[in-house]
């Protein structure tokens, strides 16, 4: 039986997140923790799990299927995949295919990947493949790992979106904000995002627990997760009259940055006139002024985890999911 990342975590009494951090972002940990992780990896024989991908010769391929190639959060996820390949010394080439947010293109891409003998596995990012397609991959012995969604016949890397929203709402309420707007991705429609749906549910649940009535006019949905989406959200709220007390940009830090820039253009002060919270904790969130208060997602760790899980599954079959716990990063915008 091959060794899994969960086995290494048990051997070290650390979380899977920390094991992955030791592999792909070791500078974030104390040196003695990194040494402890590396010793456990050697002692458990974990690297033997990846023996077939460490052999010389033609490389093997892992497909990464994603709605968009220019997503800032997606770029961090791909970075994690690449770092894991390097840290583990694998002879693997990841290739990314975008679906442009189309469910039909998604299924066509997966259908093309399925019979390809050079592709060992697939990572599907922020999308929900059909149950039939996942069953076909499982029957073919070609594992699929879902990043940021879950389904039968596939393992998942889960980012606990509802918990992240709860953490954010609780923080904003603790700072005295009550009229809290939400900028979110599409939660309904032919290709509604599972992430957007989970974040909307988390928002609604957190408001209810705090005794704050839901106001549907405080929700703005955008198909995109970029700076331009933040500008559009500001126009929406600015044009409706009094601004909310705060806005939770669940579409990510880039849209939060767009909202802030649009607000500055109209003389709206952040956070005095409206507080802004982002999501993801992309590098830009701590580099701009004012720094963006946000929810840290650790996409690099999630990407590394997705690669590790999908290759482990190629050896020993479907295993446990990996859960990445979000956390608050308080800066100046809220």
N, C-alpha and C positions, 0 to 999 in steps of 0.2 A: 504494500500500500504506500503510495507516494505521500510526502509530507506537504501540508498546506500552510498558508500564511496563518491560519487559525492555530495550527499546531505550534508554530514558532511563537505566536503570541502567548499561548499557554505556558510554553517552556520558559518564557522570560517574565511572566506575570505582567506583561504590558498589553496595550491594545493593538489591534491590527493597524490602526492609524499610525501609532508610534513606530511600529516595525517598518511600515512603508516610508515614514518620514526619515528613518535612519538610512534607508536605501537611496532615496531620491533628493532629500533636502537635509543631509546630515548636519549642516552648519546651524540648523535651527535647534539642535539638541545639545545637551552637555556631552563632552567627549567620552566620559565614562559610560553614558547611556548608549552611545553609538558602539563602543567596544563591546558592551554587554549584548547588544543586538547581533553584531557580527559574529561573536563567539557562538551564540545560539544557532545562527544560520549554519555555521560550520558543523556544530555538534549534532544537530538534527538531520543533517544531510539534505537540507532544503534545496540546495542548488542542483541536486541530482534529479529533482522533479522536472527541471528544464533541460535535461541532458540532450534530448533530440533537437532542441533549438540552439545548442551550443556547438554542434558539429560543423566542421568545415564543409564547403561545397555550396551548391546553389541555396540561396536564402529561402525561407518559408515566409508566407504573407499572412497578415491579420488585417481584415477589412474593418474600417471604422465608418459607419454610416451615420450621417449627421444632417439635420435640416439645412444648416448654413455653414459655410466655410469661414465667414468673416466675423463670427461671434467672438467677443473678447473672452468670455467665459470658456467657450469651446477651445480657444487657442491655449488657455491654461491647462485644460484637460489633455489636449494633444501633447503638450509639453511634458506632462506627467507620464504619458505612455512612452515617449521617446527616452525620458530619463530612466525609466524602469528597464527598458531594453538595454541601455548602456550599462547601468549598474549591475545587471545580471549577466552581462556579456553574451547576449543572445544574437543569433544570426537570423534576425527577423526584420522584415520590412513592413511597416504599417502604411496602408494607403487609405486616404480619406475620400469618400464619395458623398456629395451633397444631394439632397432630395428636393431642395427649394420649398420645403414645407408641404410637399405633396404626398398624400398617402399612396396614390397609385405609383408614383416614381419610387417611393420607398419599397413597395412590394416588388417592383420590377428589378430594382438593384439587388435585393436579397435573392430573388429568383436567379439572377445571373451569377451571384456568388456561390450559390448552393452546389452546383456540379463542378466548380473549379477545383481541381485536385491540388493546386499549389496554395490554396487558401485554407488554412487550418481552422480558423475561427472568425467570429465577427463580434464587434462591439457596436451596439446601437445606442446613439447618444440622444437623449431627450426626445424619444419617440416610442410609440407603442406598436410594434409589429402585430400583424394578425395572429390569432391563436393557431390557425392552420399553418402559417409559415413557420412559426416556432416549433410546431409538432414535426414538420418536415425536416428541419435542421436537427432536431433531437433524434429522429429516426435514422438520419444519415451519420450520426455520431460527430456532428460538427457543432460545437457549442456556441451559444450566443450569450453574451453578457449585456444586460441593459444598464446604461448609466442614467440615473435619475428617473427610472420608471420600473415597474415590476409586472411580472406575468408568470403563468405556469410555463414549464419547460425551459425556463431560463433563470440564470442567477442574476442578481442585481447589485449595483453599487447605489445605495440610497443616501440622499443628502438631507433627509428629515426636514422637508420643506415646511410642514405644518409647525414643527417645533421652532424652526427659524423665525417664522412669522410671529409665533407666540412670544418668543424672546424679544423681538423688535417692538411689538405692540406694548408689551409690559414695560419696556424701557421708556417708550414715549409717554405712556400714561404716568409713569413715575416722575417724569419731568414736567408734568402739569398739562400735557396736551390732551384734548378730548375729541375735537373734530379732526380725525386722522383720515386723510385720503389715501387711496391705493392706486398706484400705477402698476398694471399687471399685463401679462401676455394674454392671448385669446384663450378663454376658458370654455368657450362653446364654439360650435361650428364643425365643419367636416373634418378638420385636422386640429382640433383643440389640443393644446399641450398639456400633458399630464402634470408637468411642473406648475403651470399656471393654475390648473384646477386645484392642486394641492395647496398652493399659496393662497388662493381665494378662500378655500375652506379654512385654512389656518387663520386668516384675517378675520373671517366672520366669527369663528369660534372664540378667538382671543377677545374680540369686542364684546361678545355675549358674556364671557366670564368676568369682564370688567364692568358690566352693567351699562355699556354704551350702545344705544340703539343704532341699527344699521341704516345708513342713508345711501341709496343706490347712486345718487348724483355725485358721491365722493369716490366713485370707482371709474377709472379711465383705463380702457384696454387698448393695447397696441400690438400689432402683428410683429413689430420689430423690437429689438432690445438694444438700441443704439442711442447716440447723442441726439439725433433728429427726433426720436420718439420722445425724449425728455422735453424738447422744445414744444412739440405738439401738446404734451400733457400740460405744460405751463399755460399755453394759449387757452386750452380748455378751461382750466380752473380760474385763470385771470379774467376770462370773459364772462364768467358766471356771477361775478360780484365779489363779496368778501372771500378772501382766500381761506382755505382750511388752516387749522393750527399747525398741522404737519402733513407731510406726504411721505408715504412708505413706497419707495421705488423698487417694487419686487421684480421689475424687469432688469435690475442690475445697476452697478455703479456708473456705467457709461450713460445710461438714461438719467440717473441722478445728476451727473455732471451737466448734461444738456439742460435739465430743469434749472439748475443753479445759474448757468450762463444766461438763460433766457430771463430769469428773475433779475439778475444784475442789470440787464439791458433795460428793464422797466423801473429801475430804482428800488426794487423789492429787496429787503435786507434778509440775509440768511444768517442765523436762525431767528432773528428778532421778529420779522414779519411772518415767516413760515419756516418751520424746521424741516430738514430733509434727511431721510435715511435711505441708504442704498442697500444693495444685496450683492454678495460675492467676496468683497474685500480684494478686488483686483489691485495690482501695484499702484495704479493711478490714484486710488482712494486716499492713500497716505501721502501722495506727492503734491496734490493741488492744495490751494489755500482759498477758503478754509478746508481743512481735512474732512472727508466725508465719513460720518458715522454710518456704520454698515454692519451686515451680518456676514461673518467669515464662513466661506463654504469649503475652502481647501480643495480647489479643483485639481491642482497638481497631484495631490494625494489620491483623489478619486480616479484620475486617469491611470495612475500607476496601479491602483487596486483593480481596475477593470482589466488591465492587461494580465496581471497576475492571476486573477480568477479565471479568465477565459483559457489561459494556457494550462492551469491546474486541471480544469474541467476536461481538457483534451486528453489528459493522462488518466484521470481517475473518475470522471463523470461529474455530474452536477453536485456542487457542495453548498456550503452556507453562503448567505448573502453577506455583504460588507456594508456596514452603516457608518457614515461619516457624520459626526455630531457638529452642528453649527454653533457658533458662539458670537457674542456681541463684541464689536470693536467701537468704542465710543471716541468720537473726535469732536470737531467744532460745529458741525452743521445741525446737530440735535443734542 
